Every structure is written in C-alpha cells, then in structure tokens.
Amino acid sequence: MSKGAAIVLTIFLGELGIHRFLSGKIGTGILWLLTGGVFGIGWIVDIVKVCTGKFTDKNGNPWGTN
C-alpha cells in the first residue's frame, strides 16, 4: 500500500480501526472499533504515526511505505 493510500485510509476509516485490521493488529483493531479510535485520541496518534512513517504492522515492519 502506498503512503498516500495509508494516510487517506487512516484519516477516513481510522476511527473504526480499519487501518489496524489491515496491518494485522486485530486486537487493537477491535478496541478502536468499539471505542471510536480510543475516543479519538488513539486515532489522531495513529494519523501522525502513519504520516511520519512510524506506524508498523504486526511484524514491526513500517506500514504504508511501499
């Protein structure tokens, strides 16, 4: 997934945890889904992490850098 697509996905569907499901982080994806991105705070943190390239998949590889 390209970085631009990862950013757009995280901004528009990140509050539902879709980006976490796609990166293999199922447990926190469910948490994001049930709490609205941990009440918006975790969602904003994830947007910043994706934009700066610090968000990783379940194996620790950078997500959205292809």
C-alpha positions as a Markdown table, in Angstrom:
| # | Residue | x | y | z |
|---|---|---|---|---|
| 1 | Met | 0.0 | 0.0 | 0.0 |
| 2 | Ser | 1.3 | 3.4 | -0.8 |
| 3 | Lys | 1.9 | 6.0 | 1.9 |
| 4 | Gly | -0.8 | 8.3 | 0.4 |
| 5 | Ala | -3.4 | 5.5 | 0.5 |
| 6 | Ala | -2.4 | 4.6 | 4.0 |
| 7 | Ile | -2.8 | 8.2 | 5.1 |
| 8 | Val | -6.2 | 8.6 | 3.5 |
| 9 | Leu | -7.4 | 5.3 | 4.9 |
| 10 | Thr | -6.3 | 6.2 | 8.4 |
| 11 | Ile | -7.9 | 9.6 | 8.2 |
| 12 | Phe | -11.3 | 8.5 | 6.9 |
| 13 | Leu | -11.6 | 5.0 | 8.4 |
| 14 | Gly | -9.1 | 5.1 | 11.2 |
| 15 | Glu | -11.7 | 5.9 | 13.9 |
| 16 | Leu | -13.2 | 2.4 | 13.1 |
| 17 | Gly | -9.8 | 0.7 | 13.3 |
| 18 | Ile | -9.7 | -0.4 | 9.7 |
| 19 | His | -6.0 | 0.5 | 9.3 |
| 20 | Arg | -5.2 | -1.7 | 12.3 |
| 21 | Phe | -7.1 | -4.7 | 10.9 |
| 22 | Leu | -5.3 | -4.3 | 7.6 |
| 23 | Ser | -1.9 | -4.1 | 9.3 |
| 24 | Gly | -2.6 | -7.3 | 11.2 |
| 25 | Lys | -3.3 | -5.8 | 14.6 |
| 26 | Ile | -6.6 | -7.4 | 15.2 |
| 27 | Gly | -6.8 | -6.9 | 18.9 |
| 28 | Thr | -6.3 | -3.2 | 18.8 |
| 29 | Gly | -8.5 | -3.0 | 15.7 |
| 30 | Ile | -11.4 | -4.3 | 17.8 |
| 31 | Leu | -10.5 | -1.9 | 20.5 |
| 32 | Trp | -10.5 | 1.0 | 18.0 |
| 33 | Leu | -13.8 | -0.2 | 16.6 |
| 34 | Leu | -15.6 | -0.4 | 19.9 |
| 35 | Thr | -14.2 | 2.9 | 21.4 |
| 36 | Gly | -14.1 | 5.1 | 18.3 |
| 37 | Gly | -10.4 | 5.2 | 18.0 |
| 38 | Val | -9.9 | 5.2 | 21.8 |
| 39 | Phe | -12.2 | 8.2 | 21.9 |
| 40 | Gly | -10.4 | 9.9 | 19.1 |
| 41 | Ile | -7.0 | 10.2 | 20.9 |
| 42 | Gly | -5.5 | 6.9 | 19.5 |
| 43 | Trp | -6.9 | 7.8 | 16.1 |
| 44 | Ile | -5.0 | 11.1 | 16.0 |
| 45 | Val | -1.9 | 9.4 | 17.3 |
| 46 | Asp | -2.1 | 6.8 | 14.5 |
| 47 | Ile | -2.6 | 9.6 | 11.8 |
| 48 | Val | 0.6 | 11.2 | 13.0 |
| 49 | Lys | 2.4 | 7.9 | 13.1 |
| 50 | Val | 1.3 | 6.9 | 9.6 |
| 51 | Cys | 2.3 | 10.4 | 8.2 |
| 52 | Thr | 5.8 | 10.2 | 9.8 |
| 53 | Gly | 6.3 | 6.5 | 8.8 |
| 54 | Lys | 6.4 | 5.2 | 12.4 |
| 55 | Phe | 3.3 | 3.1 | 12.2 |
| 56 | Thr | 4.2 | -0.6 | 11.9 |
| 57 | Asp | 2.4 | -3.8 | 11.0 |
| 58 | Lys | 2.2 | -6.8 | 13.5 |
| 59 | Asn | 5.7 | -7.9 | 12.5 |
| 60 | Gly | 7.3 | -4.5 | 13.1 |
| 61 | Asn | 7.7 | -3.5 | 9.5 |
| 62 | Pro | 6.8 | 0.1 | 8.5 |
| 63 | Trp | 3.2 | 0.2 | 7.2 |
| 64 | Gly | 2.3 | 2.3 | 4.1 |
| 65 | Thr | 5.8 | 2.9 | 2.8 |
| 66 | Asn | 5.6 | 0.9 | -0.4 |
